[in-house]
Amino acid sequence: MKQYASPMPTQTDVKLKFKPLSKKVVSATLQFSLSCIFLRE
C-alpha cells in the first residue's frame, strides 16, 4: 500500500492478474481505482 500513498489526495488505477485454478477459467483480472486520503488528528 505504501507505493500508492502520498501526502496529497490521489486516485490510482490498479489492475491485478490472477492465475486460474480451474481448466474452465482461461484468465481472471481485477481492475479498480484506489483512492488514498490521509487524515491527521
C-alpha positions as CSV (number, residue, x, y, z in Angstrom):
1,M,0.0,0.0,0.0
2,K,2.9,2.4,0.6
3,Q,3.6,2.6,-3.1
4,Y,0.2,4.3,-3.6
5,A,0.4,6.6,-0.6
6,S,1.2,10.3,-0.9
7,P,0.6,13.5,1.1
8,M,-1.9,14.8,-1.4
9,P,-5.2,13.0,-2.2
10,T,-4.7,10.8,-5.2
11,Q,-6.5,8.3,-7.3
12,T,-4.7,5.4,-8.9
13,D,-5.9,2.7,-11.4
14,V,-4.8,-0.8,-10.4
15,K,-5.1,-3.9,-12.5
16,L,-4.4,-7.3,-10.9
17,K,-3.9,-10.5,-12.9
18,F,-4.8,-13.8,-11.2
19,K,-3.7,-17.3,-12.0
20,P,-6.7,-19.5,-12.9
21,L,-7.1,-22.6,-10.7
22,S,-9.6,-24.4,-12.9
23,K,-9.3,-25.6,-16.5
24,K,-12.7,-23.9,-17.3
25,V,-11.3,-20.5,-16.4
26,V,-8.9,-19.1,-19.0
27,S,-7.9,-15.9,-17.3
28,A,-9.0,-13.7,-14.4
29,T,-8.3,-10.0,-13.8
30,L,-9.5,-7.4,-11.3
31,Q,-9.4,-3.7,-12.3
32,F,-10.2,-1.0,-9.8
33,S,-9.5,2.6,-8.8
34,L,-7.7,3.1,-5.5
35,S,-8.2,6.4,-3.7
36,C,-6.0,7.5,-0.8
37,I,-6.5,10.4,1.6
38,F,-4.5,10.8,4.8
39,L,-6.4,12.1,7.9
40,R,-4.4,13.8,10.6
41,E,-5.7,14.2,14.1
